[in-house]
Amino acid sequence: MAKGRILQVKESEIKVISKDEIDYISLTDMTGGFNEGSGLIGKWITNKNTLEYLGVWENLKNSNFNYPEFGVIKNEAGVNRFVMSVGQWIDRTNAVGMIVKAGRYGGTYAHKDIAFHFAMWLSPEFQIYLVNEFQRLKEEENNRLKLEWNLQRTLAKVNYSIHTDAIKENLIPQKITQQQARFVYANEADLLNVALFGITAKQWRENNPGKKGNIRDYTTLEQLVVLSNLESINALLIEQGISQKDRLVQLNKTAITQMESLTQNTAIKKLK
């Protein structure tokens, strides 16, 4: 569960947390500016119209939703003895649209669709402020991710320049033709391709005749990060006079280690 972010809606600070890359907004915090406080959540969820909305949402979004049990709940709703809480709703129907959480970020949380529905039930004005503030938060986060992505692309270009300079200074003999120089550059580029992707650029083109560009145009974000790192490492190994065969072994081990690490990294997942 990711650390909470804060929405400032009128006089209320409303937490937003993420679970499995999905945002959930605190219903508990949303009730802070209203007289009855968190007790409003109980009134809202016992409302027959609310339950019908939740049932439709879960049926569309949740493959494990217990629809037969929802039918029982819907029939019970509206009678004087009917009692329902968010926890009961989750337990009885396997609902995923809401979370009841303890601890520092404790309270009742809901998927933004449901949170906006609850906000409208509280106050149409409050709902408009909440939607606008949530959109502002997401725009800020997207802009930051774009900046981080562009920074990574720039870093890859800088590392590529360092890599080619090391090749030029250490591997390319003097007084050779440009065609011969290009062969050396391509040869070293393929060293990185084999270390990371397991194939050369030529092999990739033969295996993908219908695709334009080259193998590096189809990299994942994780591969782009590792490729940038391999360029820097290879430049250092070249300067140390290590043979191409031994460099390939070291670079391949590094690529495997870094890819395993990055594929488990939640920050990288968010960037994607």
C-alpha distance (Angstrom), angle and dihedral (degrees) to the residues before:
residue distance angle dihedral
M1 . . .
A2 3.79 . .
K3 3.79 123.8 .
G4 3.78 113.5 -89.8
R5 3.78 125.9 -100.3
I6 3.78 122.7 -153.2
L7 3.80 131.3 -121.0
Q8 3.80 115.7 -162.0
V9 3.80 104.7 -147.5
K10 3.80 112.0 175.3
E11 3.83 103.0 -59.5
S12 3.81 96.2 -17.9
E13 3.80 130.9 91.8
I14 3.80 107.8 -147.7
K15 3.78 121.6 -167.6
V16 3.79 123.6 -136.4
I17 3.80 119.6 -162.8
S18 3.79 131.7 -179.2
K19 3.78 128.4 -133.0
D20 3.81 119.6 -179.3
E21 3.83 88.7 -10.7
I22 3.84 91.3 -56.3
D23 3.81 122.3 119.2
Y24 3.81 120.8 -126.3
I25 3.81 121.5 -170.2
S26 3.80 122.5 -148.1
L27 3.81 111.4 -108.9
T28 3.81 88.3 -175.2
D29 3.81 91.7 60.2
M30 3.80 90.6 45.8
T31 3.80 91.0 62.0
G32 3.82 93.3 53.6
G33 3.78 94.1 95.4
F34 3.81 94.8 49.9
N35 3.79 126.1 84.2
E36 3.82 98.8 -120.9
G37 3.80 93.5 46.7
S38 3.81 120.3 -165.6
G39 3.82 90.6 -7.8
L40 3.80 85.5 81.1
I41 3.80 89.8 71.7
G42 3.82 89.7 63.1
K43 3.80 92.1 49.5
W44 3.80 91.6 47.4
I45 3.80 95.8 50.9
T46 3.80 94.4 48.1
N47 3.82 89.7 56.0
K48 3.81 110.4 108.1
N49 3.82 92.9 -138.1
T50 3.80 90.0 51.9
L51 3.80 91.9 51.6
E52 3.79 91.2 48.8
Y53 3.81 89.7 52.4
L54 3.81 92.5 47.5
G55 3.79 90.6 48.3
V56 3.79 92.9 52.5
W57 3.83 91.7 46.0
E58 3.82 94.0 49.4
N59 3.79 92.7 44.7
L60 3.82 89.8 55.4
K61 3.80 98.3 40.3
N62 3.80 105.4 29.5
S63 3.81 121.2 62.6
N64 3.83 90.4 -171.1
F65 3.80 95.2 52.4
N66 3.80 112.1 136.0
Y67 3.78 97.5 -129.8
P68 3.83 96.3 173.0
E69 3.82 90.0 56.0
F70 3.79 88.9 47.8
G71 3.80 87.7 56.7
V72 3.80 89.5 55.5
I73 3.82 91.2 49.2
K74 3.79 92.6 48.1
N75 3.80 90.9 52.9
E76 3.82 90.9 49.5
A77 3.82 94.0 49.0
G78 3.78 116.3 101.2
V79 3.80 98.8 31.1
N80 3.81 118.4 112.9
R81 3.79 95.4 -114.2
F82 3.82 94.2 50.8
V83 3.81 113.6 123.0
M84 3.79 126.2 178.8
S85 3.82 135.3 166.6
V86 3.78 130.8 -177.3
G87 3.81 89.8 -107.8
Q88 3.81 91.7 51.9
W89 3.80 90.8 47.6
I90 3.82 90.9 53.1
D91 3.82 94.1 45.0
R92 3.78 96.3 46.3
T93 3.83 99.1 43.6
N94 3.84 104.8 25.4
A95 3.80 86.9 -120.0
V96 3.82 118.2 -176.7
G97 3.79 100.2 -175.7
M98 3.80 93.9 85.8
I99 3.81 136.2 40.9
V100 3.79 131.0 -160.8
K101 3.79 107.6 -153.4
A102 3.80 134.7 -175.2
G103 3.79 129.2 -157.9
R104 3.78 132.7 42.3
Y105 3.79 93.8 -20.0
G106 3.79 93.2 35.3
G107 3.77 125.9 152.6
T108 3.78 139.6 76.2
Y109 3.79 115.6 -47.8
A110 3.79 130.8 -173.4
H111 3.78 138.7 -168.5
K112 3.80 109.5 -95.6
D113 3.82 92.3 -105.0
I114 3.79 91.1 56.9
A115 3.81 93.2 38.7
F116 3.80 90.4 55.3
H117 3.81 89.4 49.4
F118 3.81 90.0 52.0
A119 3.82 90.4 47.4
M120 3.80 90.8 53.6
W121 3.82 89.1 50.7
L122 3.82 88.8 52.2
S123 3.79 95.9 45.5
P124 3.82 134.5 -31.8
E125 3.80 89.4 -137.5
F126 3.80 91.7 51.7
Q127 3.80 90.5 49.4
I128 3.82 92.1 54.4
Y129 3.81 91.6 51.1
L130 3.81 90.9 47.1
V131 3.81 94.4 50.2
N132 3.82 91.9 47.8
E133 3.81 92.7 48.8
F134 3.80 92.8 47.1
Q135 3.80 91.1 50.3
R136 3.81 89.6 50.1
L137 3.81 90.4 51.9
K138 3.81 92.7 50.4
E139 3.81 92.1 47.5
E140 3.81 90.4 52.3
E141 3.80 91.2 49.0
N142 3.81 92.5 47.7
N143 3.80 91.6 48.9
R144 3.81 90.4 50.9
L145 3.80 91.6 49.2
K146 3.80 90.6 50.1
L147 3.80 89.4 51.3
E148 3.81 91.2 50.3
W149 3.81 90.5 47.3
N150 3.81 92.3 50.3
L151 3.80 89.5 47.5
Q152 3.80 90.0 53.9
R153 3.81 91.0 49.4
T154 3.80 90.1 50.0
L155 3.80 90.5 48.8
A156 3.80 89.7 52.2
K157 3.81 90.2 53.4
V158 3.81 92.2 48.9
N159 3.80 91.4 49.0
Y160 3.80 89.8 48.4
S161 3.80 89.2 55.2
I162 3.83 90.7 49.8
H163 3.79 89.0 48.5
T164 3.82 95.3 51.3
D165 3.83 91.6 44.7
A166 3.81 90.0 54.6
I167 3.81 90.1 50.0
K168 3.80 91.4 48.8
E169 3.80 94.3 48.8
N170 3.80 98.5 41.6
L171 3.80 111.8 22.6
I172 3.81 107.5 31.1
P173 3.82 113.9 80.0
Q174 3.78 119.6 -139.9
K175 3.81 123.1 -91.4
I176 3.77 100.9 21.0
T177 3.78 128.1 138.5
Q178 3.79 123.0 -94.7
Q179 3.80 88.9 -114.0
Q180 3.79 90.6 56.9
A181 3.80 90.6 48.0
R182 3.80 91.0 51.0
F183 3.80 88.9 52.5
V184 3.81 90.9 56.5
Y185 3.81 92.1 47.6
A186 3.81 91.3 48.2
N187 3.79 90.3 46.6
E188 3.81 91.6 55.2
A189 3.81 91.7 43.4
D190 3.80 88.2 54.8
L191 3.79 89.1 50.4
L192 3.82 87.3 63.1
N193 3.80 91.2 42.6
V194 3.80 91.7 55.3
A195 3.81 92.5 43.7
L196 3.82 92.5 52.5
F197 3.82 107.6 23.2
G198 3.80 100.6 24.2
I199 3.83 94.2 -126.3
T200 3.80 139.6 72.2
A201 3.80 124.4 -111.3
K202 3.82 90.0 -105.4
Q203 3.80 92.3 51.9
W204 3.81 90.4 49.7
R205 3.81 91.7 52.2
E206 3.80 90.7 49.3
N207 3.82 90.6 50.1
N208 3.82 93.6 45.6
P209 3.83 107.3 39.5
G210 3.79 92.9 157.2
K211 3.82 96.7 55.1
K212 3.78 125.0 90.0
G213 3.80 124.3 -136.7
N214 3.78 123.0 14.1
I215 3.78 140.8 -62.8
R216 3.80 93.1 -83.2
D217 3.81 92.3 58.3
Y218 3.81 88.3 67.4
T219 3.80 99.9 48.5
T220 3.78 123.1 134.1
L221 3.79 119.2 -126.4
E222 3.81 89.9 -103.1
Q223 3.80 91.3 51.9
L224 3.80 90.7 48.2
V225 3.81 91.1 54.5
V226 3.81 92.6 47.5
L227 3.82 92.4 45.3
S228 3.80 89.7 53.8
N229 3.80 89.9 51.5
L230 3.82 93.3 46.4
E231 3.80 91.3 54.1
S232 3.80 90.8 56.5
I233 3.81 92.9 44.5
N234 3.80 93.0 47.5
A235 3.80 91.0 50.5
L236 3.80 89.3 54.6
L237 3.82 92.9 46.5
I238 3.81 90.5 49.9
E239 3.79 91.0 53.3
Q240 3.81 88.7 50.6
G241 3.80 89.8 57.3
I242 3.81 95.5 -117.8
S243 3.81 114.2 161.1
Q244 3.78 120.9 -107.9
K245 3.80 91.7 -115.1
D246 3.80 93.0 54.5
R247 3.80 91.6 42.8
L248 3.80 90.5 54.6
V249 3.80 91.1 54.7
Q250 3.81 92.8 49.0
L251 3.81 93.6 44.3
N252 3.80 92.4 48.9
K253 3.82 91.9 51.6
T254 3.81 89.6 48.8
A255 3.81 92.0 48.3
I256 3.81 92.0 51.8
T257 3.81 93.1 47.9
Q258 3.80 94.6 46.8
M259 3.82 94.9 44.7
E260 3.80 90.9 51.4
S261 3.80 89.5 51.0
L262 3.81 96.6 45.0
T263 3.79 96.1 47.2
Q264 3.82 87.4 60.9
N265 3.82 93.9 45.2
T266 3.82 112.6 110.0
A267 3.81 92.3 -160.7
I268 3.80 90.5 59.6
K269 3.81 89.9 47.9
K270 3.79 89.6 56.0
L271 3.78 91.6 49.6
K272 3.78 88.5 56.1
